[in-house]
Amino acid sequence: MPPKKQEEPPKRIVLGRPGNNVSAGLVGMPNVGKSTTFNIMCNMSVPAENFPFCTIEPSEARVEVPDPQFKDLCSRFKPKSEVPAWLKVHDIAGLVKGAATGEGLGNAFLSHIAATDAIFHIIRTFEETADGDVAAHVEGEVDPIRDLEIIANELLQKDLALVKKTIEPLAKEVSRDGKAKEKKDRLETMKKIEAHLEEGKQVRFGDWPGKELDVLNDLHLLTAKTSLYLVNMSEKDYIRKKNKWLPKLKAWFDEHRPGEKMIPYSASLEAKLMEMDEQAKTAFCEENKCKSMMDSIVVSGYHALQLIHFYTCGPDEVKCWTIRDGWKAPQAAGTIHTDFERGFIKAEVYSYADLKEYGSEQAVRDAGKYRMEGKNYEVKDGDIIFFKFNVTTDKKK
């Protein structure tokens, strides 16, 4: 008898409400390679013409999400405009111990994180060099686990301060009007969050039923942010795939961050590869049996947020849209325009896989793979959709 198929662990609910414009903050202690990583991402930015009337700040980059399906769709439809999915990356000031109480640039740092959907933690495992090309660690010696615990505590303390500040006036309102059930329920949820934080636990690892999720998503807590951990190694260690901290970090993640991903990379190597032409880069990577991890980092950030893509395609434009996995057709339509969701009638849908198999939209139709779907249809990754809607009355206020 064949062994039973091992069941996959239940998918953890991701907090927050990322829309089509997804953002991530690069977070780390000073001198961990954060700015180098950001500068590499700046060179991966989507061309500015894709963002009319929009100024890109010096501290942010809009990085195209690698997507072979989108590239293929553009080659098939040859549209006048191509709009890929992209990730807005913020270079956030280095964090120091005491940031939660305003040390260093703490208050600015923490408010900038609050505005993002995800956190990319940059973790240093490389040592200072004798020639001074690599700066000393701000804490005196390299210890990535200590760094992780410092950052975790600063984020948690800032969340705890915000929750306590919110509870106080809410408790007064409830005491004045004990019959206000909605406020009373919110206060109970706030106290549950407070107790969770006081135990030293990150909010995203808690058990939060439906209404509690709504409260959490309104708070934009720092420890609720989906996190990806980028382990910055020296070029030598990355190429040889060996560093004394990797097994220790793996054990720490298994215990303290179950289900979250760490990605080893080398910012110094990535910077070197960025300066090479494609032929030289290919030759270098083949010789050293290594590869760039930047595309993987961006894609992993998307997967961590449980995001998928659907496409709208035509001769004028091919555009990639980002939604949460599990969204129904009207919600997906709403990412294009709120009127599309409000006046949703149906969705004309076919999959990229079918387009690739049959060769053209007409061939997909002839094969019976072009479908009409209603409001209960759950959009799949890679769907190509044309929405039909009708809005005849003003939206209810």
N, C-alpha and C positions, 0 to 999 in steps of 0.2 A: 504494500500500500504506500503510495507516495506521501511524503510529509505534508501536513497541512500548511497552506500558504499563510505566512505570518501577516497578521493584520497590521496595517499602518497605524501609527499613533494618531489620535484625533488632532485635527488642525486647530492650532491655537487662534482664538479670535484676535484680530489685529485692531488696535484702538486707533482713533482718528478718522478723518474723512478726506483722504486724498482725492483730488479731482483729476482733471486732465492735465493740469500743470503740477507736476510732482516735484517736491524740493527735498534736498538733503543737506545737512550741515556737517562739515568736516570738523571734528572735535578732537582735541588732544592737549597734552601738556606742551609747553614751549620746547622747541628744539627736537621734535620727534619726526620731522619730515612732512608736516602738514602743508606748509606753503609750497614745497616742491611738488607734492601730489596735486595741489590745486593748480599750479602752473601747467602741469601736464594736461589736466582736464581742460584748461583754457584752450589748449591747442587742439582739443577734440570738439570744440564748440560748434553748434549749428551756425551756419552763416547768418549774419545780422539781418539780411533781407527777409528772413522768415519771421521777423518780429517787427513789423511796421509800427511806427509811432511809439517805440519802446526803447528806453535807454537801459543798457546793460551796465550795472554798477561794477566798479573795479574789483569788488570782493565777491562777485558771483560769475559763474560760467554756466552756459546752457549746453549740456553735453548730449549729443544724439545717442539714443538707445540703439545699440546694434540690432538690426532686424533684417535678415536676409529676405524674408517674405515681402517686406515693404519695398526693398530694392527691386525685387522681381516684379512686383505690381507696377512700379514706375516704368520699368522697361517694357512692360506689356501695354500699358495705357498711354505712355508717352504724354503725360499731362503738361499743361503750361506751368503748373505750380506743384511742388513736392513738399509736403509738410510731415516730417517724421515725428515719432514720439521723442521726447527729450526730458532730461532730468536737470533741474536747476540746482547747482551745487554752490553752497555758501562757504567761503573761507572764514571761519569764526575764530576770533582772537584766542590765543593760547590760554588755557585754564591753569590756575595755580591753587594750591591749598588755601581755603578760606574764601573762595569766589562767591559762595552762597551768602556770605556776610559782607560782600562788596570789595574783597581784596583784589588787587590788580585791576583788570577790566571786567571783574566778575559780573556786575549787574548787566552791562552791555552784552557780554558773552551769553548769559543765561536767557536774556530776552530774545536774542537772535536765534537760539536753539528752539525756543517756544514757537517760532514762526515756521518751523520746518515740519515735514512729515516723517522724516527718518534721520537717524544719526549714524554717520560713518566715523567710528572711533579709530584714530590712527595710533598704533601702539609701537613704541620703539624697542627694538631688540639689538640694535647695532651699538658698538662702543665708540667712545671718543677716539680720534686719531692723534698721533703725536705731533703731526705737522699743523694741527689746528684747523684743518679743512672741515672736520666734523666737530661741532660744538659740544661742550660738556652738558650733561643732563642737568636740568634746573634743580633736581633733588640731590645732586652730587654723584649718584651712581645709577646705572641702568637697572631697572627692576619693573618690567611691564605689569606684573600682577599688582604691585604697590600702586602704580599709576592708575590701573583700572579701578582699584578700590577707592583711591582719592576722588576720581571723577564720579564714580557711582555715589559716593557719600555727598559730594557737592550738589549733584542733581537732586538727590533725595531730600537734602536739607532745604533746598529752595522750594521743592514741592510741598514739603511739610509746612513751611512758613506760609505759603499761599493758601493751603487748605485751612490752617488755623485762622488766618485772617478772614476767610470766607465764612467760616462757621460762626464766628462771634455775632455779626449782625443778623445772620439767618436765625440763630437761636433766639435772639430778642424778638424777631418778627413772629416766630412760632409761639413764644410765650404770651405775646399779646393777642394772638388769634389762633388758639389751639385747634380750631375747626378747619384751618387751611391745610387740607390733606396733602396737596401737591408740595407745599413748602416743608411739611413735616416729613414726607418721604425723602425729599432732597436732603434734609438735615441728617436723617438716619444714614443715607448713603455717604454723606460727607464725613460723618463720624467713623463709618466703616473704613473709608479711605485713610483717614487719619490714623486709625489703629494699625492698619496694614503698613503704613509708612513708618510708624514708630517702632515697629518690629524690625525695621531695616530692610523691608522687602520692596522691590521695584513694582510699580503699579501694574505693568503689563503682564506680570506673572500671577496676578490675582484672579479670583473667580468672580466675575461680574455679570449677573443676569441682565436682561433687557433694559429696564429703566435705569439701572445703575450705569450701563454703558452710555446711555444718553447724557447722564450727568458728567461722566468722565470725559466724553468727547467735547463737552462744552468748556472744560477746564484747561485743555491743552497742556497737561502735566508733562514735565520733562522725562520722568521715568516711565511714561506711557509710550514714548516714541520707539518705534521699531528700530532695532540696532543691528549694524553690520560691523565686524571688527577686522580692520586691515592691519596685519602684522608686518611692519616695515623692517626688512632685514638688510644687511649689507649685501652688496652685489655678489661677493664671494660666497656667503652663506646661502643666498637664494639659488645660485647656480648649482651648488653642491647639495641643495635641499637638506640642509642640516644646521641646526642652531640649538644651543642648550635650553633655550626657553620654550621651544615648541611643545615638547611633551608636558611641561608644567602648565603652559597655557591651556592645552587641550584638557587636562584634568580640571583646571579651574572653571573652564566653560561648561564642562559636563556637570559640575556640581552647582554652579551659580547662574549659568545662562543656558539652561537646557533648550535645545531647538534653535539657538541662534548660531550664526555661522562666522567662522574666522577664515580670512583669506590671506595667506602669506604672499608677499610681493616685495619688490625692492624699488623704492622711489628713485634712487640714484641710477639703477639700471634702466628704469622706464624713461628717465630723462635722456640717457644715452641713446636708447632706441629711437626716441622721438626725433633726434637729430639726424638719423640715418635715412637714406632712401630705401625703398622697398627691397631692392636687390641686396643691399648691404645688411639690412635688418634680417632678411631671411637667412643669409649666409651665417651671420653671427649666431642666430638662434639654433640653427642646425648644428653648428660646430660645438656650441656649449650646451646643447640639449635643454634649452629653456624657452620660454615664451612670455610675451607681454600679458599681464593680468588685467589691464585697465578695462577692456570690454567686459570681461567676466565680472569685475567689480560693479559696473553700472547695471548689468543684467541681474546680478544677484541682489542688488538693492531693490530692483523692481519686484523680483520674486518674493523677497522678504515681506513686502507690503501686500502680497497676494493680489497683484494687478495683472490684468490681461489686456490685449489689444483687439480692437475691431477696426475695419477700414471702410472709408467711403471712397469710391473710385469712379473716375470719369475723365473725359478729355481735358476738362478745365483744371481738375485737381485730384491728386491722390493724397489722402490724409490718414494718418494713424491716430486713433483715439484711445485714451487710456481709461479703463474702468476697473472697479473691484470685481474679482472673480465671484460669480454668483448673482450678479445684477440681472434684472429682467429687462426686456426690450425697452419699455418706456423710460427707465432710469438711464439706459445707455443713450437713448435719444436726447435726454435732457442735458447730456454733456455737450451736445452740439448747440442746442438753444432750449431755454426753458419752455418755449411754446411747443417744441417738438414733443416734450413729455406731457404737457398739459392737454394738447389736442391729438395725442397719439391715436392712430387708427390701426395701422399694421406695419409690419416690417417685411420687406422683401429680402431674403437671406440666401446666400450660398457660401460655401467655405473656400478658403484659399486652397486647401488640399484638392477639392474637386476641380477648381479652376486649373490647377497644375496638371491634374490627371487628364482632363478633357480638352484643355488647350485654349478655350475661349468661353465667354459668357454665354453665347448662343449654344455652344456644344453642351454646356452645363444644363441649360434649359431643355435641350433636346433629350438629355439623359434623365430628365425628371428630378434633377438635384436642386433646382431653383425653387425655393419654398416661400409660402406666405405664412408668417408667424404672428400670433396675437400678443396681448399684454402679459401673458404668463410665460412667454418664451424666455429661457435663461440663455443669455448671449454666451457664445463659446469663443475661446481664444482663436483668432484667425478668421472670424466671420467677416464677410463683405456684405454690407447692409445698405439698403435704400429705404429710408423711413417715409411713411405717408402719414400726414397729420392734417388737422383742420381746427383752427381756433376761430370761433364765431362770436364769443362773448368775452368780456373783460375778466381777468383773473379775480376770483373772490378775495376780498381783503379781510 
